[in-house]
Amino acid sequence: MSESANQRISESANQRISESANQRISKSANQQISKSANGELVGDATRSTQHAVRNTQYPTPNTQWRLLRHTAATGAENMAIDEAIGRAVAGRLVPPTLRFYAWDPPCVSVGRHQSLMAVDTICCAVRGYHVVRRPTGGRAILHTDELTYSIVAAADHPLMEGLVLDSYLRLSHGLVDGLLRLGIEAQEAPGSNRAGSDVSAACFEVPSAYEIIAGGRKLLGSAQARRSDYVLQHGSLPLTGDLTRVVDCLALLTETEREALRRSLATHATTVEALIGRQVTLQEAADALAAGFTAALGIELIPGYLTPTERAWVAELVAEKYGNPDWTERM
């Protein structure tokens, strides 16, 4: 990577967290959300305290989960929150957790083991996009106009037992059920699907095993990270917009290759709006997926919020990892 690209990353897309960002985590990203008159997600700290999650050891049944509905945050903050929840779940400080969130500003995330050279970081900076490295694998995704979910549970939780694809399939049942509630006839991609070495750097070009397809196209992609004491899975549900925008964020492509990839994405990927012919709000999509997980997985979702310990870990992880070029540029 050139010196100018590195500077661009350091100065705009991957800045260390500032004091204002820390405040935003406390005031915005850690609040329960309710539905406003126009269907957008807004903070409601008062309502969330009704189901406060205590920062103590959790002997609760495996069927009782915490539900977090968060307002939009930066890429670094979102990845830090997911990992902070993982730490808390591993320490039995909180129950298994389902979280819904969005991204502001738009952000290109790369897989944990993906080379950053696959991304045109200068192009991202010019467009005002952040760049972040995920704790999970996979390829580059442009996060905008989407609802993102994350699931975190202890490694010994019944839903996480077995191999990666075993848990992946179980969790996909909740996604399919939720999408059906939006009027989408979705299904899991065959378990035999594998991403080959010739696949592009864009994540939504082809579905991997048990990812969600609808109308013959990939709709919802997920990635999973398994640690010794917890499992994190998160995924993106595109609600609207042009999925080929990510192509402009990719490097090492000739113009002919870019056009070919745009055509491929347009053919193989889709959005909620394209499938049902109307726009769906973040709130509506989150409600549907939450109901799907509840029914398909047999769990109870209890609204909650991040604990003080988790918030402290978020600030630490943004400053030392996800907002730090040392992590973003590690490959």
C-alpha positions as CSV (number, residue, x, y, z in Angstrom):
1,M,0.0,0.0,0.0
2,S,1.3,3.5,-0.9
3,E,2.2,6.1,1.7
4,S,-0.7,8.3,0.6
5,A,-3.2,5.5,1.0
6,N,-2.0,4.8,4.5
7,Q,-2.3,8.4,5.5
8,R,-5.8,8.5,4.1
9,I,-6.8,5.6,6.2
10,S,-5.2,7.0,9.3
11,E,-6.6,10.5,8.9
12,S,-10.2,9.7,7.8
13,A,-11.5,6.2,7.6
14,N,-9.8,4.6,10.6
15,Q,-9.3,7.4,13.1
16,R,-8.8,6.6,16.8
17,I,-11.9,7.2,18.8
18,S,-12.4,10.7,20.0
19,E,-14.0,12.0,23.1
20,S,-17.2,12.7,21.2
21,A,-17.3,9.2,19.9
22,N,-17.0,7.8,23.4
23,Q,-19.9,10.0,24.4
24,R,-21.9,8.8,21.5
25,I,-21.5,5.2,22.5
26,S,-22.9,6.0,25.9
27,K,-25.7,8.2,24.7
28,S,-26.8,6.5,21.5
29,A,-25.4,3.1,20.8
30,N,-26.3,1.7,24.2
31,Q,-30.0,2.7,24.3
32,Q,-33.1,0.7,23.8
33,I,-34.9,2.0,20.7
34,S,-38.5,2.6,20.0
35,K,-40.5,3.5,16.9
36,S,-41.0,7.1,16.1
37,A,-43.9,8.4,14.0
38,N,-42.0,8.1,10.8
39,G,-40.8,4.5,11.5
40,E,-37.2,5.4,12.2
41,L,-35.2,4.0,15.2
42,V,-34.8,6.5,18.1
43,G,-33.2,6.2,21.5
44,D,-35.4,5.6,24.6
45,A,-33.2,5.0,27.6
46,T,-36.1,5.2,30.0
47,R,-37.9,2.2,28.4
48,S,-34.8,0.1,28.4
49,T,-34.3,0.3,32.1
50,Q,-37.5,-1.7,32.6
51,H,-35.4,-4.8,31.6
52,A,-32.0,-3.8,32.9
53,V,-29.4,-6.5,32.5
54,R,-27.5,-6.8,35.7
55,N,-23.7,-7.0,35.6
56,T,-23.6,-10.2,37.5
57,Q,-23.1,-13.9,36.9
58,Y,-26.0,-15.2,34.7
59,P,-27.6,-18.5,35.7
60,T,-30.5,-17.9,33.3
61,P,-31.8,-20.7,31.1
62,N,-30.3,-21.0,27.6
63,T,-33.7,-20.0,26.2
64,Q,-33.6,-16.5,27.7
65,W,-31.7,-14.0,25.6
66,R,-31.0,-10.3,25.7
67,L,-32.3,-8.1,22.8
68,L,-30.4,-5.0,21.9
69,R,-31.7,-2.5,19.3
70,H,-29.1,0.1,18.6
71,T,-29.0,3.3,16.6
72,A,-26.4,3.7,13.8
73,A,-22.8,3.8,14.8
74,T,-19.4,3.9,13.0
75,G,-17.8,0.7,11.7
76,A,-15.2,0.7,14.5
77,E,-17.9,1.1,17.2
78,N,-20.1,-1.6,15.7
79,M,-17.3,-4.2,15.6
80,A,-16.1,-3.2,19.1
81,I,-19.6,-3.6,20.5
82,D,-19.9,-7.1,19.0
83,E,-16.6,-8.1,20.5
84,A,-17.4,-6.5,23.9
85,I,-20.6,-8.5,24.0
86,G,-18.6,-11.6,23.3
87,R,-16.3,-10.9,26.3
88,A,-19.3,-10.4,28.5
89,V,-21.1,-13.5,27.3
90,A,-17.9,-15.6,27.8
91,G,-17.6,-14.3,31.3
92,R,-21.2,-15.1,32.1
93,L,-21.8,-11.5,32.8
94,V,-24.8,-11.3,30.4
95,P,-27.1,-13.8,28.7
96,P,-26.8,-14.8,25.0
97,T,-27.5,-11.6,23.0
98,L,-29.2,-10.7,19.7
99,R,-28.4,-7.2,18.5
100,F,-29.7,-5.2,15.6
101,Y,-27.8,-2.1,14.3
102,A,-27.0,0.1,11.4
103,W,-23.9,2.0,10.1
104,D,-23.1,5.7,10.0
105,P,-21.3,6.8,7.9
106,P,-21.3,4.0,5.3
107,C,-18.5,1.6,5.9
108,V,-16.5,-1.0,3.9
109,S,-15.7,-3.9,6.2
110,V,-13.1,-6.5,5.2
111,G,-12.8,-10.1,6.5
112,R,-10.4,-10.8,9.3
113,H,-8.0,-12.6,7.0
114,Q,-8.6,-10.5,3.8
115,S,-5.9,-8.3,2.4
116,L,-6.6,-4.6,2.7
117,M,-5.0,-4.3,-0.7
118,A,-8.4,-5.6,-2.1
119,V,-9.9,-2.3,-1.1
120,D,-9.4,1.1,-2.7
121,T,-9.1,3.1,0.5
122,I,-8.6,6.4,-1.2
123,C,-11.8,6.0,-3.1
124,C,-13.6,5.1,0.1
125,A,-12.2,8.2,1.8
126,V,-13.3,10.4,-1.1
127,R,-16.8,9.0,-0.7
128,G,-16.8,9.5,3.0
129,Y,-16.9,5.8,3.7
130,H,-15.1,4.3,6.8
131,V,-13.0,1.1,6.5
132,V,-12.9,-1.5,9.3
133,R,-11.6,-5.0,9.7
134,R,-14.2,-7.5,11.0
135,P,-13.4,-10.1,13.7
136,T,-15.1,-12.6,11.3
137,G,-14.0,-14.0,8.0
138,G,-15.3,-13.4,4.5
139,R,-14.8,-10.7,1.9
140,A,-15.5,-7.0,1.5
141,I,-19.0,-5.6,2.2
142,L,-20.3,-2.0,1.8
143,H,-22.6,-1.4,4.8
144,T,-25.3,1.1,3.8
145,D,-29.1,0.9,3.5
146,E,-29.1,-2.3,5.5
147,L,-30.0,-3.9,8.8
148,T,-27.2,-5.8,10.5
149,Y,-27.8,-8.5,13.1
150,S,-25.3,-10.1,15.5
151,I,-25.8,-13.1,17.7
152,V,-23.4,-13.9,20.5
153,A,-23.7,-17.0,22.7
154,A,-21.4,-19.1,24.8
155,A,-19.4,-21.8,22.9
156,D,-21.2,-24.5,24.9
157,H,-24.7,-23.1,24.2
158,P,-26.9,-25.8,22.6
159,L,-27.4,-23.7,19.5
160,M,-23.7,-23.4,18.9
161,E,-22.8,-27.1,19.4
162,G,-21.1,-29.1,16.7
163,L,-19.2,-27.7,13.7
164,V,-19.4,-24.2,12.2
165,L,-22.0,-25.2,9.6
166,D,-24.1,-27.0,12.2
167,S,-24.7,-23.8,14.2
168,Y,-24.9,-21.8,10.9
169,L,-27.8,-23.9,9.7
170,R,-29.6,-23.6,13.1
171,L,-29.4,-19.8,13.1
172,S,-30.4,-19.6,9.5
173,H,-33.8,-21.1,10.4
174,G,-34.5,-17.9,12.4
175,L,-33.5,-15.7,9.5
176,V,-35.7,-17.6,7.0
177,D,-38.6,-17.4,9.4
178,G,-38.1,-13.7,10.0
179,L,-38.0,-13.0,6.2
180,L,-41.2,-14.9,5.7
181,R,-42.8,-12.4,8.0
182,L,-41.8,-9.7,5.6
183,G,-43.4,-11.6,2.7
184,I,-40.2,-13.0,1.4
185,E,-40.0,-16.7,0.4
186,A,-36.4,-17.3,1.4
187,Q,-34.4,-20.4,1.9
188,E,-30.9,-21.5,2.9
189,A,-28.3,-22.0,0.1
190,P,-27.3,-25.7,-0.2
191,G,-24.8,-26.9,2.3
192,S,-22.5,-27.9,-0.5
193,N,-22.0,-24.3,-1.6
194,R,-18.4,-23.1,-1.1
195,A,-16.6,-19.9,-2.2
196,G,-13.8,-20.9,-4.6
197,S,-10.5,-19.2,-5.1
198,D,-11.8,-17.5,-8.2
199,V,-14.5,-15.5,-6.4
200,S,-14.1,-11.8,-6.3
201,A,-13.3,-9.6,-3.3
202,A,-17.0,-8.6,-3.0
203,C,-18.9,-10.7,-0.4
204,F,-22.3,-10.6,-2.0
205,E,-21.4,-12.1,-5.3
206,V,-22.2,-15.7,-4.4
207,P,-24.0,-17.4,-1.4
208,S,-21.9,-19.7,0.7
209,A,-23.4,-22.8,2.5
210,Y,-26.7,-22.0,4.3
211,E,-26.6,-18.3,3.5
212,I,-30.0,-16.9,2.6
213,I,-31.3,-16.7,-0.9
214,A,-34.6,-15.5,-2.3
215,G,-35.8,-15.5,-5.9
216,G,-32.6,-17.4,-6.8
217,R,-30.4,-14.5,-5.6
218,K,-28.3,-14.0,-2.4
219,L,-30.2,-11.8,0.0
220,L,-28.5,-12.2,3.4
221,G,-24.9,-13.0,4.1
222,S,-23.4,-13.9,7.4
223,A,-20.0,-14.7,8.9
224,Q,-19.0,-16.4,12.1
225,A,-16.1,-16.2,14.6
226,R,-15.6,-19.1,17.1
227,R,-13.5,-18.5,20.1
228,S,-12.7,-20.9,22.9
229,D,-15.5,-19.5,25.1
230,Y,-18.0,-17.7,22.8
231,V,-19.4,-17.7,19.3
232,L,-20.2,-14.5,17.3
233,Q,-22.2,-14.5,14.1
234,H,-23.3,-11.4,12.3
235,G,-24.8,-10.7,9.0
236,S,-26.2,-8.0,6.6
237,L,-29.7,-7.7,5.2
238,P,-29.8,-5.1,2.4
239,L,-33.0,-3.3,2.5
240,T,-32.7,-1.1,-0.6
241,G,-30.2,0.6,-2.9
242,D,-27.7,-0.4,-5.5
243,L,-25.6,-3.4,-4.4
244,T,-23.1,-2.8,-7.1
245,R,-21.7,0.3,-5.3
246,V,-19.2,-1.8,-3.5
247,V,-17.4,-2.4,-6.8
248,D,-16.1,1.2,-6.8
249,C,-14.5,0.5,-3.4
250,L,-12.5,-2.5,-4.7
251,A,-8.9,-2.1,-5.9
252,L,-6.8,-4.0,-8.4
253,L,-9.6,-4.1,-11.0
254,T,-9.5,-2.9,-14.6
255,E,-12.5,-1.1,-15.9
256,T,-13.5,-4.2,-17.8
257,E,-13.3,-6.3,-14.6
258,R,-15.4,-3.7,-12.7
259,E,-18.2,-3.8,-15.3
260,A,-18.2,-7.6,-15.3
261,L,-18.4,-7.6,-11.5
262,R,-21.2,-5.1,-11.5
263,R,-23.2,-7.3,-13.9
264,S,-22.5,-10.4,-11.7
265,L,-23.6,-8.7,-8.5
266,A,-26.8,-7.3,-10.2
267,T,-27.6,-10.9,-11.4
268,H,-26.7,-12.8,-8.2
269,A,-27.7,-10.5,-5.3
270,T,-30.9,-8.7,-4.3
271,T,-32.5,-6.4,-1.7
272,V,-35.7,-6.6,0.4
273,E,-37.3,-3.8,-1.7
274,A,-36.5,-5.5,-5.0
275,L,-38.2,-8.6,-3.7
276,I,-41.4,-7.2,-2.3
277,G,-41.8,-4.0,-4.2
278,R,-41.8,-1.6,-1.2
279,Q,-39.4,0.0,1.3
280,V,-39.0,-1.6,4.7
281,T,-37.8,0.4,7.7
282,L,-35.1,-0.7,10.0
283,Q,-37.7,-1.1,12.7
284,E,-40.0,-3.3,10.6
285,A,-37.1,-5.5,9.5
286,A,-35.7,-5.9,13.1
287,D,-39.2,-6.8,14.4
288,A,-39.6,-9.5,11.8
289,L,-36.2,-11.0,12.4
290,A,-36.6,-10.9,16.1
291,A,-39.9,-12.7,15.8
292,G,-38.3,-15.2,13.5
293,F,-35.5,-16.0,15.9
294,T,-38.0,-16.4,18.7
295,A,-40.2,-18.8,16.9
296,A,-37.6,-20.9,15.1
297,L,-35.0,-21.1,17.9
298,G,-37.4,-21.4,20.8
299,I,-35.9,-18.5,22.7
300,E,-37.3,-15.6,24.8
301,L,-36.0,-12.1,23.9
302,I,-35.8,-9.6,26.8
303,P,-35.0,-6.0,25.8
304,G,-31.8,-4.7,27.5
305,Y,-28.8,-2.5,27.1
306,L,-25.1,-2.6,27.3
307,T,-23.7,-2.8,30.8
308,P,-21.1,-0.3,32.1
309,T,-18.4,-3.0,31.8
310,E,-19.3,-3.6,28.1
311,R,-19.3,0.1,27.4
312,A,-15.8,0.4,28.9
313,W,-14.6,-2.5,26.7
314,V,-16.2,-0.8,23.6
315,A,-14.1,2.4,24.2
316,E,-11.0,0.3,24.7
317,L,-11.6,-1.8,21.6
318,V,-12.3,1.2,19.4
319,A,-9.1,3.0,20.5
320,E,-6.8,0.0,20.5
321,K,-8.2,-2.3,17.8
322,Y,-11.0,-1.5,15.4
323,G,-10.2,2.2,15.1
324,N,-6.5,1.6,15.0
325,P,-4.6,1.3,11.7
326,D,-2.5,-1.4,13.2
327,W,-5.5,-3.7,13.1
328,T,-7.0,-2.5,9.9
329,E,-3.8,-2.7,7.9
330,R,-2.5,-5.9,9.5
331,M,-2.8,-7.8,6.1
